[in-house]
Amino acid sequence: LHSFRLPKFGRIGKRRRGKLLDFWEDRLKGVEYNINKFKAVYGRSTSPIVNKVNNILAKAYVKARRRVSMLDLTKESSFSPLHLDLTPANMFARKRKVVLVDWGSSKIGDPAHELSTFFLANNLSKSEIESFFRHYKTSDNSMLARVGADMPLVAIGNVCWYLTKGKESINLDIGPEVVKSF
C-alpha cells in the first residue's frame, strides 16, 4: 500500500522525504486547530456537556502529546501518499485488484497516520490491530509506536470535525466517549 511511486501527486503535497518530526509537528498543529475551532464554536456555551467534551479533549491532547514526545522522530523518512478515508465504501475489487476511490482527504505523510486513521474508521478492536501488526511486513520497528501515538490525535480530530462541521452548534449527546476511549 505504501510502496508505490507517483511521479506527480499534484495538489496533495510536495514533501516526499523529510524528518518524521516535521510531519508530526504538522499533525499536532492540525489537532490544535481542530480543538481551537471547537472552542470558537462552543466557547460561550455554559452547557455541562460542552465543558465535559472540552475537558476530555484537553486531557486526550496532553496524553497524545506525551506519546508523541516519546517517539524517535529525528530520522529521515520517505513519506507516502495517504488516502485517509479507507473504508469499504471507498474500496472496489476489479480484476483481482483493489481500486481506491475518493481521494479528497489525501495527502503525503507518515504511513502510521494512514494506519491509525484506517483502524479508527473501521472500528478495529485491539486484538484485530495486534493481528494486523503480526502480519504487517515492514522494516520500520517504530511503526506500532507511531500508530499508538497517532490514534488519539485522529480521534480528537474526528470528534472536533464532527461537532463543528459547518455549524454554530449541535446536540452534544455524542462524541466524548470516542475521545475518552483513548
C-alpha positions as CSV (number, residue, x, y, z in Angstrom):
1,L,0.0,0.0,0.0
2,H,2.8,2.5,0.8
3,S,5.5,1.3,-1.5
4,F,4.4,2.7,-4.9
5,R,5.9,5.7,-6.6
6,L,4.0,8.5,-8.2
7,P,5.9,10.9,-10.5
8,K,3.4,13.7,-9.8
9,F,0.9,13.8,-7.0
10,G,-0.2,17.4,-7.7
11,R,-2.2,19.2,-5.0
12,I,-1.7,16.6,-2.3
13,G,1.7,17.9,-1.2
14,K,5.2,18.2,-2.3
15,R,7.1,16.7,0.6
16,R,8.4,13.2,-0.4
17,R,11.2,12.9,2.1
18,G,11.9,14.6,5.4
19,K,12.2,14.2,9.1
20,L,9.4,12.5,10.9
21,L,9.5,15.4,13.3
22,D,8.3,17.8,10.6
23,F,5.2,15.6,9.8
24,W,4.4,15.1,13.5
25,E,4.7,18.8,14.3
26,D,2.2,19.4,11.4
27,R,-0.1,16.7,12.9
28,L,-0.1,18.4,16.3
29,K,-0.8,21.8,14.8
30,G,-3.7,20.3,12.9
31,V,-5.2,18.9,16.0
32,E,-4.7,22.1,17.9
33,Y,-6.5,23.9,15.1
34,N,-9.5,21.5,15.4
35,I,-9.6,22.0,19.2
36,N,-9.5,25.7,18.8
37,K,-12.3,25.5,16.2
38,F,-14.4,23.6,18.8
39,K,-13.7,26.3,21.4
40,A,-14.6,29.0,18.9
41,V,-17.9,27.3,18.1
42,Y,-18.8,26.4,21.7
43,G,-16.7,28.8,23.7
44,R,-19.7,30.8,25.0
45,S,-21.7,27.8,25.9
46,T,-22.3,27.1,29.6
47,S,-23.6,23.6,28.9
48,P,-22.1,20.9,31.2
49,I,-21.8,18.6,28.2
50,V,-19.6,21.2,26.4
51,N,-17.4,21.6,29.4
52,K,-17.1,17.8,29.7
53,V,-16.2,17.5,26.0
54,N,-13.7,20.4,26.3
55,N,-12.0,18.7,29.4
56,I,-11.9,15.3,27.6
57,L,-10.3,16.9,24.5
58,A,-7.7,18.7,26.6
59,K,-6.8,15.6,28.6
60,A,-6.6,13.4,25.4
61,Y,-4.5,16.0,23.7
62,V,-2.0,16.1,26.6
63,K,-1.9,12.3,26.6
64,A,-1.3,12.3,22.8
65,R,1.5,14.9,23.0
66,R,3.2,12.8,25.7
67,R,3.1,9.7,23.5
68,V,4.5,11.8,20.5
69,S,7.3,13.1,22.7
70,M,8.4,9.6,23.4
71,L,8.9,8.8,19.7
72,D,12.2,8.9,18.0
73,L,11.3,11.4,15.2
74,T,14.8,12.5,14.3
75,K,15.4,10.1,11.4
76,E,14.9,11.0,7.8
77,S,12.0,9.2,6.2
78,S,10.2,8.6,2.9
79,F,6.7,9.8,3.0
80,S,3.8,8.1,1.2
81,P,0.6,9.1,-0.4
82,L,-2.1,8.7,2.3
83,H,-5.7,8.1,1.3
84,L,-7.1,8.8,4.9
85,D,-10.6,7.5,4.1
86,L,-10.0,3.8,3.6
87,T,-13.5,2.4,4.3
88,P,-15.3,-0.4,2.4
89,A,-17.3,2.3,0.5
90,N,-14.0,3.6,-1.0
91,M,-12.5,0.3,-2.0
92,F,-13.6,-1.8,-5.0
93,A,-12.3,-5.1,-6.3
94,R,-11.7,-5.1,-10.0
95,K,-9.9,-7.8,-11.9
96,R,-8.3,-9.2,-8.8
97,K,-7.0,-5.8,-7.8
98,V,-8.3,-3.3,-5.2
99,V,-9.1,0.2,-6.6
100,L,-9.3,3.1,-4.1
101,V,-11.7,6.0,-4.9
102,D,-12.5,9.3,-3.1
103,W,-9.0,10.7,-2.6
104,G,-10.5,14.0,-1.3
105,S,-8.8,13.7,2.1
106,S,-5.5,12.6,0.8
107,K,-2.0,14.0,1.5
108,I,1.6,12.9,1.7
109,G,2.8,11.8,5.1
110,D,3.8,9.1,7.5
111,P,2.2,5.7,6.8
112,A,1.5,5.4,10.5
113,H,-1.1,8.1,10.1
114,E,-2.9,6.1,7.4
115,L,-3.0,3.0,9.6
116,S,-4.3,4.8,12.7
117,T,-7.0,6.5,10.6
118,F,-7.9,3.1,9.0
119,F,-8.1,1.4,12.4
120,L,-10.4,4.0,13.8
121,A,-12.6,4.5,10.7
122,N,-13.2,0.7,10.6
123,N,-13.6,0.2,14.4
124,L,-10.9,-2.4,14.6
125,S,-10.6,-3.9,18.0
126,K,-7.3,-4.1,19.9
127,S,-6.9,-7.8,19.0
128,E,-7.6,-7.0,15.3
129,I,-4.9,-4.3,15.4
130,E,-2.5,-6.7,17.1
131,S,-3.2,-9.3,14.5
132,F,-2.6,-6.8,11.7
133,F,0.8,-5.9,13.1
134,R,1.8,-9.6,13.4
135,H,1.3,-9.9,9.6
136,Y,2.3,-6.4,8.5
137,K,5.7,-6.5,6.7
138,T,7.8,-3.5,7.5
139,S,11.4,-2.9,8.4
140,D,10.2,0.1,10.4
141,N,10.3,-1.0,14.0
142,S,8.8,2.2,15.3
143,M,5.6,2.0,13.2
144,L,3.5,0.5,16.0
145,A,4.5,3.2,18.5
146,R,3.7,5.9,15.9
147,V,0.3,4.4,15.3
148,G,-0.3,4.3,19.0
149,A,0.7,7.9,19.4
150,D,-1.5,9.0,16.4
151,M,-4.7,7.2,17.3
152,P,-5.7,9.7,20.0
153,L,-4.9,12.6,17.6
154,V,-7.1,11.1,14.9
155,A,-9.9,10.6,17.4
156,I,-9.7,14.1,18.7
157,G,-9.6,15.5,15.1
158,N,-12.6,13.4,14.1
159,V,-14.7,14.4,17.2
160,C,-13.9,18.1,16.7
161,W,-14.6,17.9,13.0
162,Y,-17.9,16.2,13.6
163,L,-19.0,18.6,16.3
164,T,-18.1,21.7,14.3
165,K,-18.7,20.8,10.6
166,G,-20.2,24.0,9.3
167,K,-22.5,24.5,12.3
168,E,-22.5,27.0,15.0
169,S,-23.7,24.4,17.5
170,I,-25.2,20.9,17.5
171,N,-26.6,18.5,20.1
172,L,-23.7,17.1,22.1
173,D,-25.1,13.8,23.1
174,I,-22.3,12.0,21.2
175,G,-18.6,12.4,21.0
176,P,-16.9,12.4,24.4
177,E,-16.9,8.6,24.7
178,V,-15.0,8.3,21.4
179,V,-12.1,10.5,22.6
180,K,-12.3,9.2,26.2
181,S,-11.7,5.6,24.9
182,F,-8.1,6.7,24.1
